[in-house]
Amino acid sequence: MTDNNSEQTHELILEKARTSLAEVMASLDLTDADRTAFADQIDEVQVMMDKLERGVVHIAAFGMVSRGKSALLNALLGREVFETGATHGTTLERQSASWHVNHEAVDGGEIHTFAEASETGPTVELIDTPGLNEVDGEARAKMAADIARRADLLLFVVSGDMLRPELDALAELREADKPIVVVFNMVDLYPDADRTKIHDKIRNERVRELIQPEDVVLAAGCPRPVKVLTRGADGLTTEQWEQPEPIIADLKLKILEVLQREGQALTALNTMLYVADVHDQIIERKLALRDEAADTLVWRFTITKAVAVACNPIAVADVAGGLGTDIAMVFALGKLYGVPMTRVGVGKLVVEIGKMAGLFTATEVGTHFLIGMAKSFFAASSFFTGGASVAAYASVAPVQAFAAGYSSRVIGEATKIYLRNGASWGPAGPKTVVKHILDTLDKDSIVRRIKDELQSRLGTG
């Protein structure tokens, strides 16, 4: 059974797991809005933590339809809990029941039963799942994957030589990185020679790349009734059908060995793996949400800059105002991604991106200045021409607006990548990042959107 050393080991495992999980959750740096958005995932983590604290081990049974999963689990429980029957796919949803194994332990390769239950042994929950090949397979597959992520030990039940769909399903479950026991169930249906041949084939050919041969065990959760002849006191012989005892000794021994050898550590490890998976999902979702918000923000500043440049008749002021808009955009993006930035740092970043994108060359700056001067001239001359030069202004202003808006879009997209990488350009470097942005941005689409906005703001057709 258990002793002080095992209790101390359990507490040590728990304490290490608590510390690791606390560090993982703290690294998420969740805001109040994040906690609301990811409430379901955070609740899942708490459920797994509670499971670890209570020392609960989840054992889930998987397999195709009519492989006898439910009957096998009933045999382990010693009572009828899970529904069984001839109907195709009797188990329609996840079911579970507690299996009291604290009276039993393995010693010398044998199961020993004790009068008093261990107080520190694991509490085992057996989980029955729908057949992997039932109707509505996509939903069932998702359910199976979710259960496998939460479970500590997986039982994969077959009833004969394994079919290709079973091998594929086993390979998918193996990706959950959980211990798996393949159970060759219903062995009572086969003659001894056939049973041995199938068992050897499963161990040595079918699953040898997935699990260890010793993790394939024989069982019969609900053996078929057998006819028994009995002789009465009157000497007459009668026939009776009797239900044999389940054949589950090897399976129970394998499960108890796993529980006794690594049950506590296994639960802690699986809980941490599950939390790490949830952590990655939250991080990915946080980035996706922030990318969506960042895209909206960049477009807002792009349009604002384009309209402001188009409407500003002062040649130098429109360029300076556009640069100010870009700096404000980068500040806003830094706040969105949670990266603190100084005014000097923002200015350097905008200039660096602009240089890489060729936005600040002498030709580009000169062109902007000349167009700005033309705008100023048309704006000023409209007073003397009675408004005749307004049309000329309206034809020149969009050209500068398109260029200004496009430059903001490039700066915004590059800044998103820089901030997403934690204020770093990553291994590719700024030149490669900016070049990729220039190659992939749909310039025509950007121009059309700016044009539509300008027509709306300036009242041009």
C-alpha positions as semicolon CSV with decimal commas, in nm:
position;residue;x (nm);y (nm);z (nm)
1;M;0,000;0,000;0,000
2;T;0,124;0,352;0,073
3;D;0,372;0,481;0,328
4;N;0,515;0,814;0,444
5;N;0,761;0,823;0,155
6;S;0,484;0,790;-0,105
7;E;0,281;1,059;0,071
8;Q;0,583;1,291;0,071
9;T;0,642;1,213;-0,299
10;H;0,279;1,295;-0,377
11;E;0,302;1,628;-0,196
12;L;0,630;1,709;-0,372
13;I;0,476;1,635;-0,712
14;L;0,172;1,847;-0,627
15;E;0,384;2,139;-0,510
16;K;0,600;2,134;-0,823
17;A;0,290;2,112;-1,041
18;R;0,123;2,402;-0,858
19;T;0,433;2,618;-0,902
20;S;0,468;2,534;-1,271
21;L;0,100;2,595;-1,342
22;A;0,104;2,926;-1,157
23;E;0,404;3,037;-1,366
24;V;0,233;2,931;-1,689
25;M;-0,086;3,123;-1,609
26;A;0,109;3,430;-1,490
27;S;0,299;3,438;-1,819
28;L;-0,028;3,498;-2,002
29;D;-0,046;3,850;-1,854
30;L;-0,425;3,855;-1,890
31;T;-0,617;4,179;-1,875
32;D;-0,972;4,192;-1,739
33;A;-1,097;4,186;-2,098
34;D;-0,882;3,880;-2,169
35;R;-1,019;3,701;-1,863
36;T;-1,370;3,761;-1,988
37;A;-1,286;3,649;-2,342
38;F;-1,106;3,334;-2,225
39;A;-1,333;3,246;-1,933
40;D;-1,405;2,896;-2,071
41;Q;-1,036;2,811;-2,112
42;I;-0,952;2,946;-1,766
43;D;-1,232;2,735;-1,619
44;E;-1,087;2,429;-1,794
45;V;-0,751;2,495;-1,631
46;Q;-0,918;2,523;-1,290
47;V;-1,100;2,193;-1,345
48;M;-0,770;2,022;-1,427
49;M;-0,607;2,178;-1,121
50;D;-0,891;2,055;-0,900
51;K;-0,847;1,710;-1,054
52;L;-0,479;1,717;-0,966
53;E;-0,543;1,839;-0,611
54;R;-0,793;1,559;-0,548
55;G;-0,562;1,296;-0,698
56;V;-0,817;1,184;-0,961
57;V;-0,695;0,967;-1,248
58;H;-0,906;0,960;-1,566
59;I;-0,904;0,641;-1,772
60;A;-1,090;0,673;-2,103
61;A;-1,196;0,386;-2,329
62;F;-1,196;0,435;-2,706
63;G;-1,273;0,210;-2,999
64;M;-1,501;0,146;-3,291
65;V;-1,868;0,063;-3,251
66;S;-1,960;-0,272;-3,090
67;R;-1,615;-0,354;-2,959
68;G;-1,750;-0,404;-2,609
69;K;-1,608;-0,091;-2,442
70;S;-1,904;-0,041;-2,210
71;A;-1,915;-0,407;-2,104
72;L;-1,542;-0,401;-2,037
73;L;-1,571;-0,096;-1,811
74;N;-1,867;-0,253;-1,631
75;A;-1,650;-0,558;-1,565
76;L;-1,379;-0,341;-1,412
77;L;-1,635;-0,164;-1,196
78;G;-1,795;-0,490;-1,090
79;R;-2,140;-0,350;-1,152
80;E;-2,363;-0,245;-1,443
81;V;-2,317;0,127;-1,493
82;F;-2,255;0,182;-1,862
83;E;-2,534;0,092;-2,103
84;T;-2,469;-0,207;-2,326
85;G;-2,676;-0,363;-2,601
86;A;-2,689;-0,489;-2,956
87;T;-2,797;-0,152;-3,094
88;H;-2,534;0,006;-3,316
89;G;-2,370;0,280;-3,114
90;T;-2,542;0,233;-2,776
91;T;-2,309;0,490;-2,617
92;L;-2,419;0,823;-2,759
93;E;-2,223;1,061;-2,538
94;R;-1,946;1,071;-2,282
95;Q;-2,027;0,875;-1,964
96;S;-1,819;0,828;-1,652
97;A;-1,817;0,639;-1,322
98;S;-1,583;0,610;-1,023
99;W;-1,382;0,291;-0,988
100;H;-1,278;0,216;-0,631
101;V;-0,934;0,058;-0,659
102;N;-0,796;0,164;-0,320
103;H;-0,851;-0,187;-0,180
104;E;-0,614;-0,335;-0,437
105;A;-0,243;-0,313;-0,514
106;V;0,015;-0,498;-0,722
107;D;0,294;-0,693;-0,555
108;G;0,520;-0,938;-0,734
109;G;0,314;-0,922;-1,050
110;E;-0,007;-1,020;-0,869
111;I;-0,310;-0,827;-0,747
112;H;-0,357;-0,825;-0,371
113;T;-0,677;-0,716;-0,198
114;F;-0,671;-0,541;0,138
115;A;-0,942;-0,510;0,399
116;E;-0,892;-0,138;0,442
117;A;-0,874;0,107;0,156
118;S;-0,575;0,333;0,108
119;E;-0,645;0,696;0,195
120;T;-0,377;0,835;-0,036
121;G;-0,425;0,617;-0,342
122;P;-0,570;0,767;-0,659
123;T;-0,940;0,802;-0,725
124;V;-1,006;0,653;-1,066
125;E;-1,277;0,775;-1,301
126;L;-1,359;0,546;-1,592
127;I;-1,487;0,726;-1,902
128;D;-1,685;0,559;-2,180
129;T;-1,693;0,726;-2,522
130;P;-1,905;0,686;-2,836
131;G;-1,775;0,462;-3,111
132;L;-1,515;0,637;-3,324
133;N;-1,695;0,541;-3,645
134;E;-2,049;0,640;-3,548
135;V;-2,271;0,883;-3,738
136;D;-2,177;1,250;-3,705
137;G;-1,813;1,145;-3,704
138;E;-1,665;1,495;-3,703
139;A;-1,834;1,590;-3,376
140;R;-1,745;1,254;-3,223
141;A;-1,384;1,291;-3,332
142;K;-1,370;1,632;-3,163
143;M;-1,519;1,483;-2,847
144;A;-1,265;1,200;-2,855
145;A;-0,976;1,441;-2,899
146;D;-1,097;1,657;-2,608
147;I;-1,140;1,357;-2,378
148;A;-0,796;1,223;-2,477
149;R;-0,641;1,559;-2,387
150;R;-0,793;1,544;-2,038
151;A;-0,743;1,173;-1,968
152;D;-0,437;1,022;-1,799
153;L;-0,456;0,669;-1,944
154;L;-0,626;0,555;-2,265
155;L;-0,775;0,213;-2,334
156;F;-0,814;0,131;-2,703
157;V;-1,055;-0,159;-2,738
158;V;-1,059;-0,396;-3,037
159;S;-1,236;-0,728;-3,085
160;G;-1,013;-0,898;-3,341
161;D;-0,739;-0,820;-3,586
162;M;-0,721;-0,442;-3,626
163;L;-0,868;-0,273;-3,931
164;R;-0,711;0,026;-4,107
165;P;-0,959;0,275;-3,954
166;E;-0,869;0,142;-3,609
167;L;-0,498;0,183;-3,674
168;D;-0,556;0,537;-3,799
169;A;-0,765;0,620;-3,492
170;L;-0,500;0,474;-3,260
171;A;-0,232;0,681;-3,433
172;E;-0,441;0,996;-3,381
173;L;-0,488;0,916;-3,011
174;R;-0,115;0,856;-2,981
175;E;-0,061;1,222;-3,065
176;A;-0,213;1,309;-2,727
177;D;0,110;1,174;-2,568
178;K;-0,076;0,962;-2,314
179;P;-0,007;0,602;-2,208
180;I;-0,221;0,365;-2,416
181;V;-0,324;0,006;-2,346
182;V;-0,469;-0,184;-2,641
183;V;-0,732;-0,429;-2,520
184;F;-0,807;-0,731;-2,740
185;N;-1,162;-0,782;-2,611
186;M;-1,414;-1,064;-2,671
187;V;-1,137;-1,326;-2,678
188;D;-1,389;-1,590;-2,568
189;L;-1,525;-1,586;-2,924
190;Y;-1,201;-1,733;-3,063
191;P;-1,042;-2,078;-3,035
192;D;-0,715;-2,070;-2,842
193;A;-0,499;-2,100;-3,155
194;D;-0,678;-1,815;-3,336
195;R;-0,671;-1,599;-3,024
196;T;-0,295;-1,641;-2,989
197;K;-0,236;-1,574;-3,358
198;I;-0,441;-1,252;-3,354
199;H;-0,281;-1,138;-3,030
200;D;0,071;-1,187;-3,172
201;K;-0,023;-1,010;-3,494
202;I;-0,159;-0,706;-3,310
203;R;0,148;-0,684;-3,084
204;N;0,421;-0,755;-3,336
205;E;0,281;-0,607;-3,656
206;R;-0,014;-0,373;-3,612
207;V;0,089;-0,150;-3,323
208;R;0,462;-0,201;-3,286
209;E;0,533;0,153;-3,409
210;L;0,284;0,303;-3,165
211;I;0,301;0,119;-2,831
212;Q;0,502;-0,148;-2,653
213;P;0,402;-0,514;-2,716
214;E;0,344;-0,571;-2,344
215;D;0,077;-0,301;-2,352
216;V;-0,155;-0,524;-2,558
217;V;-0,369;-0,735;-2,324
218;L;-0,645;-0,993;-2,363
219;A;-0,991;-0,952;-2,211
220;A;-1,357;-1,044;-2,233
221;G;-1,576;-0,792;-2,058
222;C;-1,893;-0,994;-2,108
223;P;-1,817;-1,351;-2,222
224;R;-2,094;-1,529;-2,409
225;P;-2,308;-1,762;-2,196
226;V;-2,208;-2,128;-2,193
227;K;-2,428;-2,433;-2,177
228;V;-2,383;-2,637;-1,859
229;L;-2,521;-2,985;-1,797
230;T;-2,640;-3,059;-1,445
231;R;-2,763;-3,385;-1,298
232;G;-3,047;-3,357;-1,052
233;A;-3,119;-3,574;-0,748
234;D;-3,354;-3,777;-0,963
235;G;-3,066;-3,863;-1,194
236;L;-3,200;-3,660;-1,483
237;T;-2,965;-3,431;-1,678
238;T;-3,074;-3,076;-1,759
239;E;-2,919;-2,798;-1,963
240;Q;-2,864;-2,449;-1,823
241;W;-2,702;-2,138;-1,959
242;E;-2,453;-1,970;-1,729
243;Q;-2,275;-1,638;-1,757
244;P;-1,898;-1,684;-1,712
245;E;-1,695;-1,440;-1,509
246;P;-1,533;-1,159;-1,708
247;I;-1,175;-1,216;-1,825
248;I;-1,012;-0,895;-1,704
249;A;-0,725;-1,005;-1,479
250;D;-0,450;-0,900;-1,722
251;L;-0,616;-0,567;-1,795
252;K;-0,672;-0,487;-1,428
253;L;-0,313;-0,585;-1,350
254;K;-0,180;-0,357;-1,625
255;I;-0,390;-0,062;-1,505
256;L;-0,294;-0,110;-1,141
257;E;0,074;-0,136;-1,235
258;V;0,051;0,196;-1,418
259;L;-0,136;0,360;-1,130
260;Q;0,098;0,227;-0,865
261;R;0,413;0,304;-1,061
262;E;0,333;0,650;-1,196
263;G;-0,026;0,744;-1,122
264;Q;0,048;1,064;-0,928
265;A;0,329;1,178;-1,154
266;L;0,122;1,087;-1,460
267;T;-0,170;1,299;-1,345
268;A;0,059;1,594;-1,268
269;L;0,236;1,566;-1,603
270;N;-0,087;1,538;-1,800
271;T;-0,237;1,832;-1,613
272;M;0,064;2,046;-1,697
273;L;0,056;1,931;-2,061
274;Y;-0,313;2,020;-2,078
275;V;-0,255;2,361;-1,923
276;A;0,037;2,424;-2,160
277;D;-0,194;2,340;-2,451
278;V;-0,461;2,580;-2,321
279;H;-0,188;2,840;-2,267
280;D;-0,084;2,812;-2,632
281;Q;-0,446;2,837;-2,745
282;I;-0,500;3,152;-2,540
283;I;-0,178;3,309;-2,667
284;E;-0,275;3,229;-3,026
285;R;-0,625;3,366;-2,976
286;K;-0,491;3,679;-2,802
287;L;-0,265;3,746;-3,098
288;A;-0,549;3,685;-3,343
289;L;-0,777;3,928;-3,158
290;R;-0,503;4,187;-3,133
291;D;-0,415;4,143;-3,499
292;E;-0,780;4,205;-3,590
293;A;-0,789;4,515;-3,371
294;A;-0,454;4,627;-3,509
295;D;-0,574;4,588;-3,866
296;T;-0,878;4,805;-3,791
297;L;-0,657;5,061;-3,617
298;V;-0,408;5,076;-3,907
299;W;-0,689;5,129;-4,156
300;R;-0,834;5,406;-3,943
301;F;-0,502;5,589;-3,931
302;T;-0,442;5,520;-4,301
303;I;-0,769;5,686;-4,399
304;T;-0,721;5,967;-4,147
305;K;-0,376;6,045;-4,285
306;A;-0,491;6,028;-4,648
307;V;-0,786;6,261;-4,589
308;A;-0,579;6,500;-4,375
309;V;-0,304;6,524;-4,637
310;A;-0,558;6,573;-4,917
311;C;-0,743;6,848;-4,730
312;N;-0,436;7,035;-4,600
313;P;-0,344;7,309;-4,852
314;I;-0,013;7,396;-4,686
315;A;0,274;7,214;-4,859
316;V;0,502;7,149;-4,560
317;A;0,226;7,111;-4,303
318;D;0,061;6,820;-4,485
319;V;0,384;6,618;-4,481
320;A;0,453;6,701;-4,115
321;G;0,094;6,621;-4,024
322;G;0,117;6,289;-4,205
323;L;0,433;6,197;-4,014
324;G;0,261;6,288;-3,689
325;T;-0,026;6,057;-3,781
326;D;0,218;5,770;-3,839
327;I;0,384;5,827;-3,502
328;A;0,044;5,834;-3,329
329;M;-0,046;5,509;-3,507
330;V;0,270;5,332;-3,390
331;F;0,210;5,453;-3,033
332;A;-0,145;5,314;-3,047
333;L;-0,022;4,981;-3,184
334;G;0,238;4,956;-2,908
335;K;-0,032;5,007;-2,647
336;L;-0,254;4,748;-2,815
337;Y;0,021;4,482;-2,815
338;G;0,133;4,575;-2,463
339;V;0,479;4,689;-2,573
340;P;0,590;5,014;-2,402
341;M;0,745;5,261;-2,646
342;T;0,907;5,603;-2,612
343;R;0,862;5,894;-2,852
344;V;1,225;5,862;-2,959
345;G;1,185;5,487;-3,011
346;V;0,868;5,535;-3,215
347;G;1,033;5,800;-3,433
348;K;1,332;5,574;-3,502
349;L;1,102;5,282;-3,587
350;V;0,895;5,490;-3,832
351;V;1,210;5,619;-4,001
352;E;1,363;5,269;-4,015
353;I;1,053;5,122;-4,180
354;G;1,024;5,418;-4,414
355;K;1,382;5,378;-4,529
356;M;1,343;5,004;-4,584
357;A;1,028;5,064;-4,786
358;G;1,182;5,348;-4,988
359;L;0,931;5,598;-4,853
360;F;1,190;5,860;-4,753
361;T;1,406;5,876;-5,065
362;A;1,491;6,212;-5,216
363;T;1,266;6,137;-5,512
364;E;0,969;6,045;-5,290
365;V;1,011;6,345;-5,062
366;G;1,065;6,577;-5,358
367;T;0,755;6,448;-5,533
368;H;0,547;6,499;-5,217
369;F;0,682;6,850;-5,183
370;L;0,607;6,942;-5,545
371;I;0,254;6,802;-5,524
372;G;0,210;6,990;-5,197
373;M;0,325;7,312;-5,361
374;A;0,079;7,253;-5,645
375;K;-0,200;7,205;-5,393
376;S;-0,101;7,526;-5,214
377;F;-0,099;7,716;-5,543
378;F;-0,441;7,588;-5,651
379;A;-0,585;7,653;-5,307
380;A;-0,453;8,009;-5,300
381;S;-0,547;8,090;-5,660
382;S;-0,906;7,974;-5,608
383;F;-0,971;8,308;-5,435
384;F;-0,869;8,499;-5,750
385;T;-1,019;8,256;-6,003
386;G;-1,354;8,246;-5,835
387;G;-1,318;7,878;-5,752
388;A;-1,210;7,767;-6,099
389;S;-0,891;7,612;-5,959
390;V;-1,080;7,397;-5,706
391;A;-1,122;7,128;-5,970
392;A;-0,746;7,130;-6,027
393;Y;-0,690;7,103;-5,649
394;A;-0,935;6,812;-5,631
395;S;-0,744;6,630;-5,905
396;V;-0,400;6,680;-5,744
397;A;-0,488;6,620;-5,377
398;P;-0,590;6,252;-5,421
399;V;-0,251;6,168;-5,575
400;Q;-0,074;6,278;-5,260
401;A;-0,343;6,121;-5,044
402;F;-0,295;5,781;-5,210
403;A;0,079;5,791;-5,154
404;A;0,038;5,905;-4,793
405;G;-0,222;5,639;-4,717
406;Y;-0,015;5,365;-4,877
407;S;0,293;5,462;-4,674
408;S;0,087;5,447;-4,352
409;R;-0,039;5,104;-4,445
410;V;0,317;4,980;-4,500
411;I;0,439;5,131;-4,174
412;G;0,140;4,990;-3,987
413;E;0,181;4,636;-4,125
414;A;0,555;4,634;-4,051
415;T;0,496;4,766;-3,699
416;K;0,242;4,488;-3,633
417;I;0,502;4,223;-3,714
418;Y;0,767;4,403;-3,508
419;L;0,541;4,424;-3,202
420;R;0,402;4,073;-3,242
421;N;0,760;3,947;-3,213
422;G;0,809;4,134;-2,887
423;A;0,974;4,448;-3,030
424;S;1,199;4,243;-3,258
425;W;1,220;4,182;-3,629
426;G;1,292;3,815;-3,571
427;P;1,546;3,606;-3,764
428;A;1,436;3,746;-4,101
429;G;1,544;4,103;-4,022
430;P;1,368;4,430;-4,114
431;K;1,460;4,430;-4,483
432;T;1,306;4,089;-4,545
433;V;0,995;4,172;-4,341
434;V;0,933;4,502;-4,520
435;K;1,004;4,350;-4,863
436;H;0,749;4,075;-4,794
437;I;0,492;4,337;-4,696
438;L;0,556;4,536;-5,013
439;D;0,525;4,219;-5,223
440;T;0,199;4,105;-5,064
441;L;0,006;4,429;-5,008
442;D;-0,270;4,486;-5,261
443;K;-0,189;4,844;-5,358
444;D;-0,486;4,875;-5,593
445;S;-0,725;4,772;-5,317
446;I;-0,574;5,029;-5,080
447;V;-0,601;5,302;-5,341
448;R;-0,966;5,215;-5,416
449;R;-1,056;5,229;-5,049
450;I;-0,883;5,564;-5,002
451;K;-1,047;5,696;-5,321
452;D;-1,394;5,600;-5,197
453;E;-1,326;5,771;-4,865
454;L;-1,198;6,087;-5,032
455;Q;-1,498;6,103;-5,264
456;S;-1,721;6,078;-4,959
457;R;-1,529;6,345;-4,764
458;L;-1,456;6,589;-5,050
459;G;-1,782;6,544;-5,235
460;T;-1,615;6,457;-5,566
461;G;-1,746;6,211;-5,822
